[in-house]
Amino acid sequence: YTSGTTSAPKAVVSTHQQALFAVRAIRTALDYRLEDIVYCPLPLSFDYGMYQLFLGALSGARVHLGLPAEVGPTLLRNLVGCGATVLAAVPAVAATLARLLRRSPEVTPRLRLLTNTGAAMPAETLAELRAAVPGMRVQLMFGLTECKRAAIMPPDGDLAHPGACGRALPGTEVFAVDAKGDRLPPGEVGELVVRGPNVMAGYWRRPELTAQRFPLRDGLFPQLCTGDHGWLDEEGYIHFVGRLDDLYKERGFRVSATEVEAAARRVAGVEQAAVLPPAGSRPALLAVVGEVVPQDVLTAMREEIEEFKIPRRCVVLEELPLTRNGKVDRDLLLAEVTRV
């Protein structure tokens, strides 16, 4: 597998035993069924997409492989046409589906389950989808290429535990540590660490990086230092704060791009949002999609987050550039906003 959790892609070594443990644990939490039709619009080069095949093989469910190009206007038609009951989504896919359902309220897909990983799913998008597709349940997940899934929410668990992204897979642990590597108590933010048979063997021919990211502790399974920050509540639910690359300093304060993007999406008229962290002399920049005025967005955000967290500039785009995995392509976004 190829990991992109840092700026330079790396090959991750996964043994058959590790992959089998991961897919069995994921299946236990997601409960794919024999009668399910899973629609996967994600490329198989994305492990989230590839694992749909594994889950289908284990459960007997039929997997309908879509194409990244089908995530646009044809998405709703494809879901209805194949009779999909499960949709493996990332936020961009979910936002597209919500927009299409808004335009065609007479069309209702058979979806009973929507899953998400790869990036935080906006609560507003989920609320719109639930209203448009009665009976559809949602399971949010948190994971990395280096361990597949780290945590999965129970069905509709986001309603009872807003802001959480799941609990550790059966037979694994997820916990937060401080800068010294010591475990933190519930409620305290630190680096998230994953331990269990789902943790991959390391990076191909990168022994120093493997030792850094996959240290052996207590003579047990290797543990994965994710580089992501978050905290656990008293019930073991994981609350994601931001990836290491998403945390930056602005005006002397530490800011999470994830938090800023969520605040922007709560502004009326904003459909999608992405933050480019500051670099050199360039301050943080907010890009949004929607029928809005840039300065009005920044002004409205003062009701959502602290003043110092609000980027100084906002740009309105017709759409956010995406990678083949359905995530925001930050390099293309930077090039695009530079021309605006």
Order of alpha helices (4+ residues) and beta strands (2+ residues): beta-beta-alpha-beta-alpha-beta-alpha-beta-alpha-beta-alpha-beta-beta-alpha-beta-beta-beta-beta-alpha-beta-beta-beta-beta-alpha-beta-beta-alpha-beta-alpha
